[in-house]
């Protein structure tokens, strides 16, 4: 980023279907990200609860990031999401 340019951040997140979320970034770029492969393919028990769609839908935007849980159980690099890269 250039000096004095605003930092990239997520300003809106909309649930689509399954584990997919539409993210709107501070510069107006919109990306649809499917978090399903990460959640379904990750064996760590910390993520088990987010396989429940009701709990998955409880994401929020905090400090320009999409997060899940009170302690940010799930958080992903916003620059990777901006590039359209789903988490692995």
C-alpha positions as MATLAB code, in Angstrom:
seq = 'XXXXXXXXXXXXXXXXXXXXXXXXXXXXXXXXXXXXXXXXXXXXXXXXXXXXXXXXXXXXXXXXXXXXXXXXXXXXXXXXXXXXXXXX';
ca = [
       0.000    0.000    0.000;
       1.141    3.528   -0.685;
       1.844    5.810    2.226;
      -1.280    7.714    3.315;
      -3.550    5.259    1.476;
      -6.360    3.729    3.491;
      -5.883    0.179    4.673;
      -7.887   -2.505    2.966;
     -10.738   -3.743    5.113;
     -13.968   -5.689    4.879;
     -16.936   -3.377    5.336;
     -19.820   -5.782    4.731;
     -20.446   -9.520    4.766;
     -23.605  -11.193    3.512;
     -24.450  -14.859    3.919;
     -25.126  -16.554    0.564;
     -25.615  -20.309    0.915;
     -23.870  -23.274    2.513;
     -20.571  -21.856    3.743;
     -20.398  -19.045    1.198;
     -20.235  -15.369    2.130;
     -20.195  -12.268   -0.074;
     -17.564   -9.813    1.163;
     -17.482   -6.140    0.276;
     -14.164   -4.377    0.750;
     -13.418   -0.761    1.575;
     -12.504   -0.008   -2.046;
     -15.826   -1.391   -3.365;
     -14.504   -4.761   -4.577;
     -16.910   -7.636   -3.926;
     -15.832  -11.271   -3.590;
     -17.855  -14.433   -2.966;
     -15.847  -16.774   -0.751;
     -16.704  -20.393    0.025;
     -15.352  -21.308    3.462;
     -16.697  -24.872    3.110;
     -13.505  -26.573    1.935;
     -11.633  -25.125    4.911;
     -14.282  -26.031    7.492;
     -15.023  -29.488    6.131;
     -11.395  -30.372    5.458;
      -9.829  -29.102    8.660;
      -9.586  -31.767   11.376;
      -8.971  -29.326   14.248;
     -11.858  -29.671   16.752;
     -11.875  -25.908   17.333;
     -13.681  -25.506   14.009;
     -16.254  -28.283   14.469;
     -18.944  -25.954   15.807;
     -18.797  -23.778   12.683;
     -19.797  -26.709   10.499;
     -23.253  -26.098   11.976;
     -24.737  -23.609    9.501;
     -26.595  -21.747   12.271;
     -23.304  -21.053   14.031;
     -21.466  -20.365   10.780;
     -23.994  -17.632    9.964;
     -23.078  -15.774   13.168;
     -20.038  -14.079   11.649;
     -19.422  -10.391   12.200;
     -17.143   -7.644   10.966;
     -14.661   -6.365   13.538;
     -11.768   -4.047   12.772;
     -12.143   -4.714    9.049;
     -12.067   -8.512    9.321;
     -14.729  -11.188    9.121;
     -14.616  -13.157   12.368;
     -16.476  -15.884   14.192;
     -16.690  -16.356   17.941;
     -16.111  -14.031   20.872;
     -12.379  -14.606   20.773;
     -12.069  -14.657   17.005;
     -12.112  -18.457   16.767;
     -12.018  -18.020   13.008;
     -10.310  -15.141   11.248;
      -8.728  -15.071    7.810;
      -6.233  -12.837    6.081;
      -8.302  -10.113    4.412;
      -5.751   -9.679    1.614;
      -6.100  -13.332    0.622;
      -9.892  -13.011    0.708;
      -9.590   -9.836   -1.363;
      -7.690  -11.809   -3.999;
     -10.593  -14.261   -4.061;
      -8.603  -17.021   -2.431;
     -10.679  -19.215   -0.192;
      -8.990  -20.292    3.030;
      -7.330  -23.692    3.070;
];
